[in-house]
Amino acid sequence: MGSDSSTKHLIVGTAGHVDHGKTTLIKAMTGTNTDRLREEQERGLTIDLGFASLKLPSGLEVGIVDVPGHERFLKNMLAGASGVDIVMLVVAADEGVMPQTREHMEILSLLETGLGVVALTKIDMVDDEWIDVVEEDLREYLKGTFLDGAKIIRVSGVTGAGIKELAAEIDRLADIAHQKSIDGPFRLPIDRVFSMTGFGTVVTGTLASGTMRLGDPVVVLPQRMQSRVRQLQVHGKKQEIVYAGTRVAANLVGLEVSDIERGSVVVPPGYLQAIMMLDASVTVLKESPRSLKNRARVRMHVGTIEAIGRAVILGAEEIAPGERGFVQIRLEKEIVAARGDRFVLRFYSPPRVMGGGTVLDSAATRHRRKDQGIIQRLERRLKGEPTDIVEDALAASEVGLAKKDIIQRTGLINQEVDTALEELIVSGRVFELSGRFLQNAAYEMISSRVKSMLASYHEANPIKAGMPKEELRAAIGPRMDQKSFGLILSSVASSGDVVVSERNVRLSNHTPTPNPRQEKLLGDVLGEYVKAGANPPLIYDIESKYGPEAKEILALMLERGDIVKIAPDIAFHRDVLAEAENAIRSYLATNGQITVAQFRDLVGSSRKYVVPLLEYFDEKKVTRRAGDVRTLFKQG
């Protein structure tokens, strides 16, 4: 049975200083000890992420992620914090607000966690008067944060005091919490990988978006490994379908545990891509001890991964504490991120939380730091209007994008892309060309580039009829695939400025112009073909006799139609070819059929020429071959 899509799917995450009782509290609430590692149980210290499920008074079941509180394991805490819908800030009554309380709150603020409750734990260890003082200090500390005004519930994981009240408050928050979108492609950031006897590799994580089904084909990024979902579980129960906001265990076919690691992401084929560069809006915390300097090495935490990179600040030299700016983060390893993802930045060393922000473009290319056009584009992306986001994606692609590529690059859902494209087309900012969408400015830029390249080519090669297609495609850039190139050429040609032939591309006003020496050579070569009649010189022989320039002369003659190539090394003068065609048509009209020998005698040539010539006439549908003879080709 699959879980109900109408039911909310939410994650509650703990936060707080080491030894403030997070794990003990969860065990009191759920009966589950989230310290699964032997070292954790022996030391009484949470090192890695722990997971449990909690059935609330309303009957709703939510997932719980227990994070380590020790500063040495902040990397693990960050891996668990990204999927949290409701935070449970745990503060011990015997200590109050401590360094990791503050650091965890900074992280949750940067990730824009909007809802939460405060559990004031260990009330069994101090008297009421002390608890009152600690609670008052706690309220003061929370002023101005997202937990300003949040309920503070006094609890004890040992005696069970306050546990029901805490569960009731989480239930209330769950009722008003925003459900992650279950539409669109699924994305599962992996926070744990293990092997299960009889099943193989299992990955777990909080489904960040979409809906995943049993049997779905998947790709694990950035490793680019293909697999299939063999089994799904939620809270230890088998499911056929799982929704965003759910703690998921997925059994993947054909993969080894060693192939995958925390930070990998499971997605459908064709959705998202591994990247090493992204554009983002970054805010440096007011409490940060120093500014973010241009090209500073940073630790980026997005989803469940930590990656090291350099922060290239756009339009400024630094971002001061409390300020916001645009940054291109150039990473040292591949990650997976989508537009709109929240992330946290830490200084490389010492690795203190410095700030965080939002991914604005996960398909970024290198920018000039002072480029105001880039900064304006990122400002629009920051506003998050689908029309601007789609137009920006198209503007960054000179060759246009198919709709599926727009969805992949922008992270928008199908309906948002449809609406945005309709608005952009109606307003004339975007047009459709054979299933690809092109932004006008980007198209005009590449159209101008094509014309400019052709003009330069004609100037440098006045005798040539046009620029070879593949040479032009390569000159435009490596991202120009053949299909896109063909569509672009067709569109540019439709304006009348460019002419596209089978082999070449030229400006419509270009006429090949041989110089006097080339003109004489052209006359000499043409004379050879006229004189030879049905026994023309081989192309190789002409090139050998007249030298390297003969190749260009022959190309011009072929382009103008002076000669016609019927085989790789054989060409006939057009008048000789026309005479041969008229002769065979006349002969067949009278005699009905003709053999190779008869045709050889008819045109006065040799077998070396007449066999390819007859094959040429077959292809042109002048004749039809039937065994050893040819007849006149008749339609129908």
ZAMARGU-4260 file (C-alpha; in steps of 0.2 Angstrom, whole numbers, plus 5000, padded with zeros to 4 digits):
<rodrens>
0) 5000/5000/5000 | 5006/5018/4996 | 5005/5032/5009 | 4991/5045/5006 | 4997/5060/4996
5) 4983/5071/5005 | 4992/5067/5022 | 5006/5080/5027 | 5023/5073/5026 | 5035/5083/5038
10) 5052/5082/5047 | 5055/5088/5064 | 5074/5091/5068 | 5083/5094/5084 | 5095/5107/5087
15) 5106/5112/5102 | 5122/5111/5112 | 5131/5095/5116 | 5124/5085/5131 | 5108/5096/5132
20) 5098/5080/5131 | 5092/5079/5113 | 5094/5060/5111 | 5086/5056/5128 | 5071/5067/5124
25) 5068/5059/5108 | 5069/5042/5116 | 5056/5047/5129 | 5045/5054/5115 | 5047/5039/5103
30) 5055/5024/5112 | 5069/5025/5099 | 5087/5027/5103 | 5094/5037/5089 | 5112/5034/5094
35) 5114/5019/5083 | 5133/5018/5083 | 5142/5008/5096 | 5154/5023/5099 | 5139/5034/5102
40) 5131/5022/5115 | 5147/5019/5124 | 5152/5038/5125 | 5134/5044/5127 | 5138/5057/5113
45) 5129/5059/5097 | 5141/5059/5083 | 5131/5056/5067 | 5113/5059/5062 | 5100/5048/5070
50) 5082/5045/5065 | 5065/5041/5072 | 5047/5043/5069 | 5034/5051/5081 | 5015/5048/5080
55) 5007/5064/5086 | 4990/5066/5095 | 4981/5070/5079 | 4987/5053/5072 | 4999/5061/5060
60) 5016/5052/5059 | 5031/5063/5057 | 5050/5059/5055 | 5063/5065/5067 | 5081/5069/5063
65) 5092/5070/5078 | 5108/5080/5075 | 5124/5080/5085 | 5127/5095/5096 | 5146/5094/5097
70) 5155/5107/5087 | 5167/5094/5080 | 5152/5085/5071 | 5144/5101/5064 | 5147/5094/5047
75) 5135/5080/5051 | 5122/5092/5059 | 5122/5102/5043 | 5118/5086/5033 | 5103/5083/5043
80) 5097/5101/5045 | 5093/5105/5027 | 5077/5094/5026 | 5069/5100/5042 | 5051/5108/5042
85) 5049/5110/5061 | 5064/5113/5073 | 5064/5107/5091 | 5078/5118/5099 | 5084/5109/5115
90) 5091/5119/5129 | 5097/5112/5145 | 5089/5120/5161 | 5106/5118/5170 | 5116/5127/5157
95) 5105/5138/5146 | 5111/5145/5129 | 5128/5139/5124 | 5140/5141/5109 | 5132/5127/5099
100) 5114/5133/5103 | 5119/5149/5095 | 5128/5141/5080 | 5113/5129/5077 | 5101/5144/5077
105) 5112/5153/5065 | 5112/5138/5053 | 5093/5136/5055 | 5090/5154/5051 | 5101/5153/5036
110) 5091/5138/5030 | 5075/5148/5033 | 5068/5136/5044 | 5052/5145/5049 | 5043/5135/5063
115) 5049/5128/5079 | 5047/5125/5098 | 5059/5126/5112 | 5061/5111/5124 | 5069/5116/5140
120) 5076/5100/5146 | 5084/5093/5162 | 5071/5102/5173 | 5073/5087/5185 | 5091/5093/5189
125) 5087/5111/5195 | 5075/5120/5205 | 5060/5130/5198 | 5068/5147/5203 | 5083/5143/5192
130) 5072/5137/5178 | 5063/5154/5178 | 5080/5163/5176 | 5086/5152/5162 | 5069/5153/5153
135) 5069/5172/5154 | 5087/5173/5147 | 5081/5161/5133 | 5067/5172/5128 | 5078/5187/5128
140) 5091/5177/5117 | 5077/5172/5105 | 5071/5190/5101 | 5072/5194/5083 | 5075/5176/5078
145) 5062/5165/5069 | 5059/5157/5086 | 5054/5174/5094 | 5038/5170/5103 | 5039/5151/5101
150) 5033/5141/5115 | 5045/5136/5128 | 5040/5119/5136 | 5049/5112/5151 | 5052/5094/5149
155) 5062/5080/5157 | 5068/5065/5146 | 5071/5055/5162 | 5054/5058/5172 | 5043/5061/5156
160) 5037/5078/5162 | 5031/5089/5148 | 5032/5076/5135 | 5014/5076/5131 | 5014/5095/5130
165) 5029/5095/5118 | 5020/5083/5107 | 5004/5093/5107 | 5014/5109/5102 | 5023/5099/5088
170) 5006/5093/5082 | 4999/5111/5082 | 5014/5117/5071 | 5012/5102/5059 | 4995/5109/5056
175) 5001/5125/5050 | 5018/5119/5042 | 5020/5121/5023 | 5020/5104/5014 | 5035/5102/5002
180) 5029/5101/4984 | 5025/5083/4979 | 5024/5089/4960 | 5038/5088/4948 | 5053/5077/4948
185) 5059/5069/4964 | 5075/5073/4973 | 5082/5062/4987 | 5098/5069/4995 | 5107/5054/5003
190) 5112/5056/5021 | 5116/5037/5024 | 5121/5022/5014 | 5122/5004/5020 | 5120/4986/5014
195) 5105/4975/5019 | 5106/4956/5019 | 5096/4949/5005 | 5092/4966/4997 | 5109/4975/4994
200) 5112/4994/4994 | 5100/5005/5003 | 5101/5024/5004 | 5091/5035/5016 | 5087/5053/5016
205) 5073/5066/5017 | 5064/5067/5000 | 5066/5085/4995 | 5053/5086/4981 | 5042/5076/4970
210) 5035/5059/4972 | 5045/5043/4970 | 5038/5026/4966 | 5043/5008/4966 | 5051/5003/4950
215) 5056/5021/4946 | 5072/5022/4935 | 5085/5033/4944 | 5102/5041/4942 | 5113/5044/4957
220) 5123/5060/4955 | 5136/5066/4954 | 5142/5048/4951 | 5130/5047/4936 | 5126/5029/4940
225) 5109/5022/4933 | 5098/5011/4944 | 5081/5007/4949 | 5070/5008/4965 | 5068/4990/4970
230) 5060/4994/4987 | 5054/5009/4997 | 5051/5011/5016 | 5045/5025/5027 | 5047/5022/5046
235) 5051/5004/5043 | 5035/5001/5033 | 5035/4996/5014 | 5028/5008/5002 | 5024/5008/4984
240) 5025/5027/4983 | 5033/5041/4994 | 5031/5059/4994 | 5042/5075/4997 | 5044/5078/5016
245) 5046/5060/5020 | 5061/5051/5028 | 5064/5037/5014 | 5074/5022/5013 | 5076/5016/4995
250) 5084/5000/4990 | 5093/5003/4973 | 5097/4989/4961 | 5114/4985/4955 | 5124/4997/4966
255) 5137/4994/4979 | 5139/5004/4995 | 5156/5009/4990 | 5149/5017/4974 | 5139/5030/4984
260) 5142/5042/4999 | 5133/5055/5009 | 5130/5070/4998 | 5125/5060/4983 | 5108/5063/4976
265) 5095/5052/4968 | 5085/5059/4954 | 5075/5053/4939 | 5085/5052/4923 | 5087/5069/4914
270) 5083/5079/4930 | 5097/5090/4937 | 5116/5088/4933 | 5132/5087/4942 | 5140/5104/4943
275) 5156/5113/4949 | 5150/5131/4948 | 5135/5140/4954 | 5128/5158/4956 | 5121/5163/4972
280) 5114/5176/4984 | 5125/5176/5000 | 5122/5185/5016 | 5136/5186/5029 | 5130/5184/5047
285) 5130/5200/5058 | 5139/5189/5071 | 5153/5183/5058 | 5170/5188/5065 | 5176/5194/5048
290) 5170/5198/5030 | 5169/5186/5016 | 5183/5192/5004 | 5184/5189/4986 | 5191/5172/4981
295) 5191/5166/4999 | 5191/5147/5001 | 5174/5142/5009 | 5165/5126/5014 | 5148/5125/5006
300) 5134/5114/5014 | 5119/5111/5002 | 5108/5097/5004 | 5118/5083/5013 | 5135/5087/5005
305) 5150/5098/5011 | 5161/5104/4996 | 5175/5116/4997 | 5176/5130/4984 | 5181/5148/4981
310) 5169/5162/4983 | 5171/5174/4968 | 5161/5190/4973 | 5152/5199/4959 | 5152/5218/4959
315) 5162/5220/4975 | 5178/5215/4984 | 5170/5208/5000 | 5153/5206/5009 | 5154/5213/5026
320) 5145/5205/5041 | 5126/5208/5040 | 5127/5212/5021 | 5121/5203/5006 | 5129/5201/4989
325) 5130/5190/4974 | 5144/5176/4973 | 5149/5164/4960 | 5155/5148/4970 | 5168/5138/4960
330) 5169/5121/4968 | 5183/5108/4970 | 5172/5093/4967 | 5155/5090/4958 | 5139/5093/4968
335) 5120/5093/4964 | 5110/5109/4967 | 5095/5117/4960 | 5089/5135/4959 | 5081/5140/4976
340) 5091/5128/4986 | 5097/5136/5003 | 5114/5133/5009 | 5126/5137/5023 | 5144/5143/5021
345) 5158/5141/5033 | 5175/5148/5033 | 5188/5136/5027 | 5199/5138/5042 | 5194/5139/5056
350) 5178/5131/5050 | 5165/5143/5059 | 5148/5147/5051 | 5150/5163/5041 | 5134/5165/5031
355) 5123/5157/5018 | 5111/5160/5005 | 5101/5154/4990 | 5106/5146/4974 | 5101/5157/4959
360) 5109/5148/4945 | 5115/5130/4945 | 5120/5130/4927 | 5132/5145/4929 | 5146/5149/4917
365) 5161/5160/4922 | 5157/5179/4923 | 5167/5195/4923 | 5166/5201/4941 | 5160/5218/4936
370) 5148/5213/4923 | 5132/5224/4928 | 5121/5213/4916 | 5125/5198/4926 | 5121/5206/4942
375) 5105/5213/4936 | 5100/5195/4930 | 5104/5188/4947 | 5093/5202/4955 | 5078/5196/4945
380) 5082/5178/4949 | 5082/5182/4967 | 5065/5189/4966 | 5060/5172/4960 | 5047/5177/4946
385) 5045/5161/4934 | 5044/5172/4919 | 5061/5180/4922 | 5069/5164/4928 | 5063/5155/4911
390) 5069/5170/4901 | 5086/5170/4910 | 5088/5152/4906 | 5085/5155/4888 | 5096/5170/4887
395) 5110/5160/4894 | 5108/5147/4879 | 5111/5154/4862 | 5105/5139/4854 | 5088/5138/4863
400) 5081/5125/4875 | 5068/5111/4873 | 5055/5112/4887 | 5062/5098/4897 | 5079/5107/4897
405) 5070/5122/4904 | 5062/5112/4918 | 5079/5104/4922 | 5089/5121/4922 | 5076/5131/4932
410) 5069/5119/4944 | 5052/5126/4940 | 5037/5114/4938 | 5029/5110/4921 | 5014/5122/4924
415) 5025/5136/4929 | 5036/5134/4913 | 5020/5133/4902 | 5013/5149/4909 | 5030/5158/4908
420) 5033/5153/4890 | 5016/5158/4885 | 5018/5175/4892 | 5036/5177/4884 | 5030/5172/4867
425) 5015/5183/4868 | 5026/5198/4873 | 5038/5194/4859 | 5053/5191/4870 | 5054/5172/4865
430) 5049/5162/4850 | 5048/5143/4847 | 5057/5135/4833 | 5054/5116/4830 | 5051/5112/4848
435) 5065/5123/4855 | 5062/5140/4863 | 5074/5154/4860 | 5076/5171/4868 | 5076/5185/4855
440) 5091/5194/4862 | 5101/5178/4863 | 5095/5173/4846 | 5100/5190/4838 | 5117/5188/4846
445) 5120/5172/4838 | 5112/5177/4821 | 5124/5192/4821 | 5139/5181/4825 | 5135/5169/4811
450) 5133/5184/4798 | 5149/5191/4805 | 5159/5175/4803 | 5153/5172/4786 | 5158/5190/4781
455) 5175/5187/4788 | 5176/5170/4779 | 5171/5178/4762 | 5184/5192/4764 | 5198/5179/4768
460) 5192/5167/4754 | 5184/5177/4740 | 5184/5162/4728 | 5175/5150/4739 | 5157/5148/4737
465) 5153/5147/4756 | 5160/5142/4773 | 5159/5123/4776 | 5144/5120/4788 | 5155/5110/4800
470) 5168/5123/4801 | 5155/5136/4805 | 5147/5126/4818 | 5164/5123/4826 | 5168/5142/4825
475) 5152/5146/4834 | 5157/5136/4850 | 5158/5119/4857 | 5140/5120/4864 | 5132/5121/4847
480) 5126/5103/4844 | 5121/5098/4826 | 5102/5099/4829 | 5103/5116/4836 | 5115/5122/4823
485) 5103/5116/4809 | 5088/5125/4817 | 5098/5141/4819 | 5104/5140/4801 | 5086/5137/4795
490) 5079/5152/4805 | 5093/5164/4799 | 5091/5158/4781 | 5073/5162/4782 | 5077/5180/4784
495) 5085/5180/4767 | 5102/5186/4773 | 5110/5169/4772 | 5109/5155/4760 | 5112/5137/4765
500) 5117/5123/4753 | 5121/5105/4755 | 5139/5108/4760 | 5141/5127/4763 | 5134/5142/4771
505) 5136/5159/4763 | 5129/5177/4764 | 5116/5180/4751 | 5125/5194/4743 | 5141/5184/4741
510) 5147/5180/4724 | 5163/5169/4723 | 5176/5181/4714 | 5192/5172/4707 | 5207/5183/4705
515) 5215/5184/4687 | 5226/5169/4690 | 5212/5159/4697 | 5201/5164/4683 | 5213/5157/4670
520) 5215/5141/4680 | 5196/5139/4681 | 5195/5141/4662 | 5209/5128/4659 | 5201/5115/4671
525) 5183/5118/4663 | 5191/5116/4646 | 5198/5099/4651 | 5180/5093/4656 | 5172/5100/4640
530) 5186/5092/4629 | 5185/5075/4638 | 5166/5073/4636 | 5160/5057/4643 | 5178/5052/4648
535) 5182/5066/4660 | 5198/5067/4670 | 5197/5061/4688 | 5196/5074/4701 | 5213/5067/4709
540) 5221/5069/4692 | 5216/5088/4690 | 5222/5091/4708 | 5239/5083/4704 | 5241/5092/4688
545) 5236/5110/4693 | 5242/5110/4711 | 5234/5114/4728 | 5224/5129/4721 | 5214/5117/4710
550) 5205/5110/4725 | 5197/5127/4727 | 5193/5129/4709 | 5184/5112/4708 | 5174/5117/4724
555) 5169/5133/4715 | 5164/5124/4699 | 5154/5111/4709 | 5145/5125/4719 | 5141/5134/4703
560) 5135/5118/4694 | 5148/5119/4680 | 5152/5101/4684 | 5142/5088/4693 | 5150/5075/4704
565) 5143/5057/4702 | 5156/5048/4712 | 5169/5052/4725 | 5183/5055/4711 | 5172/5057/4695
570) 5163/5073/4689 | 5155/5077/4672 | 5153/5094/4664 | 5135/5098/4666 | 5132/5099/4647
575) 5140/5082/4644 | 5129/5075/4658 | 5113/5083/4650 | 5118/5075/4634 | 5120/5058/4641
580) 5103/5059/4650 | 5094/5064/4634 | 5103/5050/4625 | 5097/5037/4637 | 5080/5043/4638
585) 5078/5043/4619 | 5086/5026/4618 | 5074/5019/4631 | 5059/5027/4624 | 5062/5017/4608
590) 5070/5001/4614 | 5062/4999/4632 | 5079/4993/4640 | 5097/4995/4640 | 5113/4986/4646
595) 5129/4993/4653 | 5138/4988/4637 | 5124/4996/4626 | 5125/5012/4636 | 5144/5012/4635
600) 5143/5012/4616 | 5129/5025/4616 | 5139/5038/4625 | 5156/5033/4619 | 5164/5030/4636
605) 5172/5016/4646 | 5164/5005/4660 | 5174/5015/4673 | 5163/5029/4669 | 5146/5022/4663
610) 5143/5011/4678 | 5144/5025/4691 | 5134/5036/4678 | 5120/5023/4677 | 5120/5022/4696
615) 5118/5041/4696 | 5103/5041/4684 | 5095/5027/4695 | 5097/5038/4710 | 5090/5053/4701
620) 5075/5042/4695 | 5079/5044/4677 | 5081/5025/4676 | 5076/5009/4685 | 5088/4994/4687
625) 5080/4977/4684 | 5094/4964/4685 | 5107/4968/4672 | 5096/4980/4662 | 5089/4998/4665
630) 5072/5004/4660 | 5065/5021/4660 | 5059/5026/4677 | 5040/5028/4678 | 5031/5036/4693
635) 5018/5025/4702
</rodrens>
